[in-house]
Amino acid sequence: MLFLVAALMLLGVVLGTVAHAPLTFTAVAAVVIAVWLGIFALRERHARRRTSAH
């Protein structure tokens, strides 16, 4: 999952409109997205464990 975030960030820096944004903004946005995806993954894993235990 983090590899996907890094790949999308690299692609955005090379080809997209992210190239026009400051590097610090891009890095902060990538970290926010990575944290959001991590929290989502943990919540999904926790929910599946809880439903499969019943």
Distance bins in CASP14 RR format, pairs under 12 A and 6 or more apart:
PFRMAT RR
TARGET T0000
AUTHOR 0000-0000-0000
RMODE 2
METHOD distances of the structure
MODEL  1
1 7 0 0 0 0 0 1 0 0 0 0 0
1 8 0 0 0 0 0 1 0 0 0 0 0
1 33 0 0 0 0 0 1 0 0 0 0 0
1 34 1 0 0 1 0 0 0 0 0 0 0
1 35 0 0 0 0 0 1 0 0 0 0 0
1 36 0 0 0 0 0 1 0 0 0 0 0
1 37 1 0 1 0 0 0 0 0 0 0 0
1 38 1 0 0 1 0 0 0 0 0 0 0
1 39 0 0 0 0 0 1 0 0 0 0 0
1 40 0 0 0 0 1 0 0 0 0 0 0
1 41 1 0 0 1 0 0 0 0 0 0 0
1 42 0 0 0 0 0 1 0 0 0 0 0
1 44 0 0 0 0 0 1 0 0 0 0 0
1 45 0 0 0 0 0 1 0 0 0 0 0
2 8 0 0 0 0 0 1 0 0 0 0 0
2 9 0 0 0 0 0 1 0 0 0 0 0
2 30 0 0 0 0 1 0 0 0 0 0 0
2 31 0 0 0 0 0 1 0 0 0 0 0
2 33 0 0 0 0 1 0 0 0 0 0 0
2 34 1 0 1 0 0 0 0 0 0 0 0
2 35 0 0 0 0 0 1 0 0 0 0 0
2 36 0 0 0 0 0 1 0 0 0 0 0
2 37 0 0 0 0 1 0 0 0 0 0 0
2 38 0 0 0 0 1 0 0 0 0 0 0
2 41 0 0 0 0 0 1 0 0 0 0 0
3 9 0 0 0 0 0 1 0 0 0 0 0
3 10 0 0 0 0 0 1 0 0 0 0 0
3 34 0 0 0 0 0 1 0 0 0 0 0
3 37 0 0 0 0 0 1 0 0 0 0 0
4 10 0 0 0 0 0 1 0 0 0 0 0
4 11 0 0 0 0 0 1 0 0 0 0 0
4 30 0 0 0 0 0 1 0 0 0 0 0
4 33 0 0 0 0 1 0 0 0 0 0 0
4 34 0 0 0 0 1 0 0 0 0 0 0
4 37 0 0 0 0 1 0 0 0 0 0 0
4 38 0 0 0 0 0 1 0 0 0 0 0
4 41 0 0 0 0 0 1 0 0 0 0 0
5 11 0 0 0 0 0 1 0 0 0 0 0
5 12 0 0 0 0 0 1 0 0 0 0 0
5 26 0 0 0 0 0 1 0 0 0 0 0
5 27 0 0 0 0 0 1 0 0 0 0 0
5 29 0 0 0 0 1 0 0 0 0 0 0
5 30 1 0 1 0 0 0 0 0 0 0 0
5 31 0 0 0 0 1 0 0 0 0 0 0
5 32 0 0 0 0 1 0 0 0 0 0 0
5 33 1 0 1 0 0 0 0 0 0 0 0
5 34 1 0 1 0 0 0 0 0 0 0 0
5 35 0 0 0 0 1 0 0 0 0 0 0
5 36 0 0 0 0 1 0 0 0 0 0 0
5 37 1 0 0 1 0 0 0 0 0 0 0
5 38 0 0 0 0 1 0 0 0 0 0 0
5 41 0 0 0 0 0 1 0 0 0 0 0
6 12 0 0 0 0 0 1 0 0 0 0 0
6 13 0 0 0 0 0 1 0 0 0 0 0
6 26 0 0 0 0 0 1 0 0 0 0 0
6 27 0 0 0 0 0 1 0 0 0 0 0
6 30 1 0 0 1 0 0 0 0 0 0 0
6 31 0 0 0 0 0 1 0 0 0 0 0
6 33 0 0 0 0 0 1 0 0 0 0 0
6 34 0 0 0 0 1 0 0 0 0 0 0
6 37 0 0 0 0 0 1 0 0 0 0 0
7 13 0 0 0 0 0 1 0 0 0 0 0
7 14 0 0 0 0 0 1 0 0 0 0 0
7 15 0 0 0 0 0 1 0 0 0 0 0
7 30 0 0 0 0 0 1 0 0 0 0 0
7 34 0 0 0 0 0 1 0 0 0 0 0
8 14 0 0 0 0 0 1 0 0 0 0 0
8 15 0 0 0 0 0 1 0 0 0 0 0
8 16 0 0 0 0 0 1 0 0 0 0 0
8 18 0 0 0 0 1 0 0 0 0 0 0
8 26 0 0 0 0 0 1 0 0 0 0 0
8 29 0 0 0 0 0 1 0 0 0 0 0
8 30 0 0 0 0 1 0 0 0 0 0 0
8 33 0 0 0 0 1 0 0 0 0 0 0
8 34 0 0 0 0 0 1 0 0 0 0 0
8 37 0 0 0 0 0 1 0 0 0 0 0
9 15 0 0 0 0 0 1 0 0 0 0 0
9 16 0 0 0 0 0 1 0 0 0 0 0
9 18 1 0 0 1 0 0 0 0 0 0 0
9 19 0 0 0 0 0 1 0 0 0 0 0
9 21 0 0 0 0 0 1 0 0 0 0 0
9 23 0 0 0 0 0 1 0 0 0 0 0
9 25 0 0 0 0 0 1 0 0 0 0 0
9 26 1 0 0 1 0 0 0 0 0 0 0
9 27 0 0 0 0 1 0 0 0 0 0 0
9 28 0 0 0 0 0 1 0 0 0 0 0
9 29 0 0 0 0 1 0 0 0 0 0 0
9 30 1 0 1 0 0 0 0 0 0 0 0
9 31 0 0 0 0 1 0 0 0 0 0 0
9 32 0 0 0 0 0 1 0 0 0 0 0
9 33 0 0 0 0 1 0 0 0 0 0 0
9 34 0 0 0 0 1 0 0 0 0 0 0
10 16 0 0 0 0 0 1 0 0 0 0 0
10 18 0 0 0 0 1 0 0 0 0 0 0
10 19 0 0 0 0 0 1 0 0 0 0 0
10 26 0 0 0 0 0 1 0 0 0 0 0
10 27 0 0 0 0 0 1 0 0 0 0 0
10 30 0 0 0 0 1 0 0 0 0 0 0
11 17 0 0 0 0 0 1 0 0 0 0 0
11 18 0 0 0 0 1 0 0 0 0 0 0
11 19 0 0 0 0 0 1 0 0 0 0 0
11 26 0 0 0 0 0 1 0 0 0 0 0
11 30 0 0 0 0 0 1 0 0 0 0 0
12 18 1 0 1 0 0 0 0 0 0 0 0
12 19 1 0 0 1 0 0 0 0 0 0 0
12 20 0 0 0 0 0 1 0 0 0 0 0
12 21 0 0 0 0 1 0 0 0 0 0 0
12 23 0 0 0 0 0 1 0 0 0 0 0
12 26 0 0 0 0 1 0 0 0 0 0 0
12 29 0 0 0 0 0 1 0 0 0 0 0
12 30 0 0 0 0 1 0 0 0 0 0 0
13 19 1 0 1 0 0 0 0 0 0 0 0
13 20 0 0 0 0 0 1 0 0 0 0 0
13 21 0 0 0 0 1 0 0 0 0 0 0
13 22 0 0 0 0 0 1 0 0 0 0 0
13 23 0 0 0 0 1 0 0 0 0 0 0
13 25 0 0 0 0 0 1 0 0 0 0 0
13 26 1 0 0 1 0 0 0 0 0 0 0
13 27 0 0 0 0 0 1 0 0 0 0 0
13 29 0 0 0 0 0 1 0 0 0 0 0
13 30 0 0 0 0 1 0 0 0 0 0 0
14 26 0 0 0 0 0 1 0 0 0 0 0
16 26 0 0 0 0 0 1 0 0 0 0 0
17 25 0 0 0 0 0 1 0 0 0 0 0
17 26 0 0 0 0 0 1 0 0 0 0 0
17 29 0 0 0 0 0 1 0 0 0 0 0
18 25 0 0 0 0 1 0 0 0 0 0 0
18 26 1 0 1 0 0 0 0 0 0 0 0
18 27 0 0 0 0 0 1 0 0 0 0 0
18 28 0 0 0 0 0 1 0 0 0 0 0
18 29 0 0 0 0 1 0 0 0 0 0 0
18 30 0 0 0 0 1 0 0 0 0 0 0
18 33 0 0 0 0 0 1 0 0 0 0 0
19 25 0 0 0 0 0 1 0 0 0 0 0
19 26 0 0 0 0 1 0 0 0 0 0 0
20 26 0 0 0 0 1 0 0 0 0 0 0
21 27 0 0 0 0 0 1 0 0 0 0 0
21 28 0 0 0 0 0 1 0 0 0 0 0
21 29 0 0 0 0 1 0 0 0 0 0 0
21 30 0 0 0 0 0 1 0 0 0 0 0
22 28 0 0 0 0 1 0 0 0 0 0 0
22 29 0 0 0 0 0 1 0 0 0 0 0
23 29 0 0 0 0 0 1 0 0 0 0 0
23 30 0 0 0 0 0 1 0 0 0 0 0
24 30 0 0 0 0 0 1 0 0 0 0 0
24 31 0 0 0 0 0 1 0 0 0 0 0
25 31 0 0 0 0 0 1 0 0 0 0 0
25 32 0 0 0 0 0 1 0 0 0 0 0
26 32 0 0 0 0 0 1 0 0 0 0 0
26 33 0 0 0 0 0 1 0 0 0 0 0
27 33 0 0 0 0 0 1 0 0 0 0 0
27 34 0 0 0 0 0 1 0 0 0 0 0
28 34 0 0 0 0 0 1 0 0 0 0 0
28 35 0 0 0 0 0 1 0 0 0 0 0
29 35 0 0 0 0 0 1 0 0 0 0 0
29 36 0 0 0 0 0 1 0 0 0 0 0
30 36 0 0 0 0 0 1 0 0 0 0 0
30 37 0 0 0 0 0 1 0 0 0 0 0
31 37 0 0 0 0 0 1 0 0 0 0 0
31 38 0 0 0 0 0 1 0 0 0 0 0
32 38 0 0 0 0 0 1 0 0 0 0 0
32 39 0 0 0 0 0 1 0 0 0 0 0
33 39 0 0 0 0 0 1 0 0 0 0 0
33 40 0 0 0 0 0 1 0 0 0 0 0
34 40 0 0 0 0 0 1 0 0 0 0 0
34 41 0 0 0 0 0 1 0 0 0 0 0
35 41 0 0 0 0 0 1 0 0 0 0 0
35 42 0 0 0 0 0 1 0 0 0 0 0
36 42 0 0 0 0 0 1 0 0 0 0 0
36 43 0 0 0 0 0 1 0 0 0 0 0
37 43 0 0 0 0 0 1 0 0 0 0 0
37 44 0 0 0 0 0 1 0 0 0 0 0
38 44 0 0 0 0 1 0 0 0 0 0 0
38 45 0 0 0 0 1 0 0 0 0 0 0
38 46 0 0 0 0 0 1 0 0 0 0 0
39 45 0 0 0 0 0 1 0 0 0 0 0
39 46 0 0 0 0 0 1 0 0 0 0 0
40 46 0 0 0 0 0 1 0 0 0 0 0
40 47 0 0 0 0 0 1 0 0 0 0 0
41 47 0 0 0 0 0 1 0 0 0 0 0
41 48 0 0 0 0 0 1 0 0 0 0 0
42 48 0 0 0 0 0 1 0 0 0 0 0
42 49 0 0 0 0 0 1 0 0 0 0 0
43 49 0 0 0 0 0 1 0 0 0 0 0
43 50 0 0 0 0 0 1 0 0 0 0 0
44 50 0 0 0 0 0 1 0 0 0 0 0
44 51 0 0 0 0 0 1 0 0 0 0 0
45 51 0 0 0 0 0 1 0 0 0 0 0
45 52 0 0 0 0 0 1 0 0 0 0 0
46 52 0 0 0 0 0 1 0 0 0 0 0
46 53 0 0 0 0 0 1 0 0 0 0 0
47 53 0 0 0 0 0 1 0 0 0 0 0
47 54 0 0 0 0 0 1 0 0 0 0 0
48 54 0 0 0 0 0 1 0 0 0 0 0
END
